[in-house]
Amino acid sequence: MSSVDLFPNQPSITLYDPLAELLGAGDGKFTYTFADAVKLSGHACPTVAGAFLLVKVALDNLYPGEEIPQRGGINVEIAGGPSEGVNGPLSQVYTLLTGASGKQGFHGLAGQFVRRDLLKFSVNGAGMVTFTRQDSGAKVSLTYSPAAIPPKTNLSSMMGEILSGSASKDTKQKFATGWRQRVLEILADEGKSTVQVF
């Protein structure tokens, strides 16, 4: 079963990428689901779900109504360094969805469509991520915590057994099911209990 079959199509994020349209990728409109973030990360977890929801909530705030967010037109600032906590994995999801990248990003075409250095790490506001529109300067800062949606079973002890090599097949299956169920519950909540906007 593929990741597309395992996870729902909602919530989703639709953006317009002018560079994509210029270079022949249709009309430049892309719709991303959580399955896209899973394929990028190679796994599904509360952290990856949180990164997806942070972008979703940020874009809903920055582009109200029917306005389509512009991929490549958003700066992202992450509190803390790239190796601090889960900042590294989170930043990859932010890049996938917003186009904002670090120093390794696209340098642009004749000064346009630059993605390099749109994603930066800072020392301000522990755990906070700030998204800023380049066109209007509007910004929103958010934090994420999955604590409001705890697992239904003791996943920590089962993970310990699995990593030590002592887990039974049944324990492995229960762990995978419980882990996935929590991720699904976090997604279904759409950030109402886990994302705080400042």
C-alpha positions as CSV (number, residue, x, y, z in Angstrom):
1,M,0.0,0.0,0.0
2,S,1.4,3.4,-1.0
3,S,1.6,6.5,1.2
4,V,-1.1,8.0,-1.0
5,D,-3.5,5.3,0.1
6,L,-2.5,5.5,3.7
7,F,-3.2,9.2,4.3
8,P,-6.2,11.4,3.5
9,N,-6.3,14.1,0.8
10,Q,-7.4,16.7,3.3
11,P,-6.1,19.0,4.5
12,S,-4.4,20.1,1.4
13,I,-2.4,23.2,0.3
14,T,-2.8,24.8,-3.2
15,L,-0.2,27.3,-4.3
16,Y,0.7,29.0,-7.6
17,D,4.4,28.9,-8.6
18,P,5.2,31.4,-11.4
19,L,8.5,29.8,-12.1
20,A,6.7,26.5,-12.8
21,E,4.3,28.1,-15.2
22,L,7.2,29.9,-17.0
23,L,9.1,26.6,-17.4
24,G,6.1,24.7,-18.8
25,A,4.8,22.9,-15.7
26,G,1.1,23.5,-16.6
27,D,-0.5,26.6,-15.1
28,G,1.9,26.6,-12.1
29,K,-0.8,25.5,-9.6
30,F,0.2,22.7,-7.4
31,T,-1.9,21.0,-4.7
32,Y,0.1,19.3,-1.9
33,T,-1.3,16.8,0.6
34,F,0.3,15.2,3.6
35,A,1.4,12.2,1.5
36,D,3.7,14.6,-0.4
37,A,5.5,15.5,2.9
38,V,5.6,11.8,3.8
39,K,7.3,10.9,0.5
40,L,9.8,13.7,1.0
41,S,10.6,12.7,4.6
42,G,10.4,9.0,4.0
43,H,8.1,8.5,7.0
44,A,5.0,9.9,8.8
45,C,5.2,11.2,12.3
46,P,3.7,14.0,14.5
47,T,6.7,16.2,13.5
48,V,6.1,15.9,9.8
49,A,2.4,16.4,10.3
50,G,3.1,19.5,12.4
51,A,5.3,21.0,9.7
52,F,2.6,20.5,7.1
53,L,0.0,22.0,9.4
54,L,2.2,25.0,10.3
55,V,2.4,25.9,6.6
56,K,-1.3,25.3,6.1
57,V,-2.3,27.5,9.0
58,A,0.3,30.2,8.1
59,L,-0.9,30.4,4.5
60,D,-4.6,30.5,5.6
61,N,-3.7,33.6,7.7
62,L,-1.4,35.3,5.1
63,Y,-3.7,34.6,2.1
64,P,-7.3,35.0,3.3
65,G,-10.3,34.2,1.2
66,E,-9.8,33.0,-2.4
67,E,-6.3,34.4,-2.8
68,I,-3.9,31.6,-3.8
69,P,-0.5,31.6,-2.0
70,Q,2.5,32.2,-4.2
71,R,5.2,29.5,-3.9
72,G,8.6,31.3,-3.9
73,G,7.0,34.5,-2.6
74,I,7.3,33.6,1.1
75,N,10.2,33.9,3.5
76,V,10.5,31.4,6.4
77,E,12.4,32.1,9.6
78,I,12.9,29.2,12.0
79,A,13.9,29.8,15.6
80,G,17.1,28.0,16.5
81,G,19.8,26.4,14.4
82,P,19.3,23.8,11.6
83,S,20.6,20.9,13.8
84,E,18.6,22.0,16.9
85,G,15.7,19.7,17.8
86,V,13.7,18.8,14.7
87,N,14.4,22.0,12.8
88,G,16.3,20.2,10.0
89,P,13.4,17.8,9.1
90,L,10.8,20.6,9.5
91,S,12.7,22.9,7.2
92,Q,12.7,20.4,4.4
93,V,8.9,20.3,4.5
94,Y,8.7,24.1,4.6
95,T,10.9,24.2,1.5
96,L,8.8,21.6,-0.3
97,L,5.6,23.6,0.3
98,T,6.7,27.2,0.1
99,G,9.8,27.0,-2.2
100,A,11.8,28.9,0.4
101,S,15.3,27.4,0.6
102,G,18.6,28.0,2.3
103,K,21.9,28.8,0.7
104,Q,21.6,25.7,-1.5
105,G,18.4,27.0,-3.1
106,F,17.7,28.1,-6.7
107,H,19.6,31.3,-7.6
108,G,16.9,32.6,-10.0
109,L,16.7,33.8,-13.5
110,A,18.0,37.3,-14.2
111,G,17.2,38.2,-10.6
112,Q,13.7,36.8,-10.6
113,F,12.3,33.6,-9.1
114,V,15.1,33.5,-6.5
115,R,14.5,30.8,-3.8
116,R,18.0,30.9,-2.2
117,D,18.2,32.4,1.3
118,L,14.4,32.7,1.6
119,L,14.6,30.2,4.5
120,K,16.8,31.2,7.5
121,F,17.4,30.1,11.0
122,S,17.6,32.6,13.9
123,V,17.9,32.8,17.7
124,N,14.6,34.5,18.3
125,G,11.5,32.9,19.9
126,A,12.2,29.2,20.7
127,G,10.1,26.8,18.8
128,M,8.6,29.6,16.7
129,V,8.4,29.8,12.9
130,T,7.6,33.0,11.1
131,F,6.3,33.2,7.5
132,T,6.4,36.5,5.7
133,R,4.9,37.5,2.3
134,Q,7.4,39.2,0.1
135,D,4.8,41.3,-1.7
136,S,2.9,42.8,1.2
137,G,5.3,42.2,4.2
138,A,2.4,40.5,6.1
139,K,3.8,38.0,8.5
140,V,2.6,35.4,10.9
141,S,4.5,33.5,13.7
142,L,3.4,30.1,14.9
143,T,4.4,27.3,17.2
144,Y,3.4,23.6,17.1
145,S,3.0,21.1,19.9
146,P,1.4,17.7,19.4
147,A,0.9,17.2,23.2
148,A,-2.8,18.1,23.0
149,I,-3.3,14.9,20.9
150,P,-1.5,12.1,22.9
151,P,-1.2,8.5,21.6
152,K,-3.9,6.1,22.7
153,T,-1.4,3.4,23.6
154,N,2.1,3.4,25.2
155,L,4.1,3.9,22.0
156,S,7.3,4.7,23.8
157,S,7.6,1.3,25.5
158,M,6.8,-0.5,22.2
159,M,9.3,1.6,20.3
160,G,11.9,0.7,22.9
161,E,11.2,-3.0,22.4
162,I,11.4,-2.6,18.6
163,L,14.7,-0.7,18.7
164,S,16.2,-3.2,21.0
165,G,15.2,-6.1,18.8
166,S,13.0,-7.8,21.4
167,A,9.6,-6.9,20.0
168,S,7.2,-9.5,18.7
169,K,5.5,-9.2,15.3
170,D,2.2,-8.4,17.2
171,T,3.9,-5.5,19.1
172,K,5.4,-4.1,15.9
173,Q,2.0,-4.1,14.2
174,K,0.3,-2.5,17.3
175,F,3.0,0.1,17.3
176,A,2.6,0.9,13.6
177,T,-1.1,1.1,13.9
178,G,-1.1,3.3,17.0
179,W,1.6,5.6,15.5
180,R,-0.3,6.1,12.3
181,Q,-3.6,6.6,14.2
182,R,-2.1,9.5,16.2
183,V,-0.7,11.1,13.0
184,L,-4.2,10.8,11.4
185,E,-5.8,12.5,14.5
186,I,-3.3,15.3,14.4
187,L,-4.1,15.9,10.7
188,A,-7.8,15.7,11.2
189,D,-7.6,18.4,13.9
190,E,-6.0,20.7,11.2
191,G,-3.9,22.6,13.8
192,K,-6.8,23.7,16.0
193,S,-5.4,22.1,19.1
194,T,-1.7,21.9,18.1
195,V,-0.8,25.1,16.3
196,Q,-0.7,28.5,18.1
197,V,-0.7,31.7,16.1
198,F,0.9,34.9,17.4
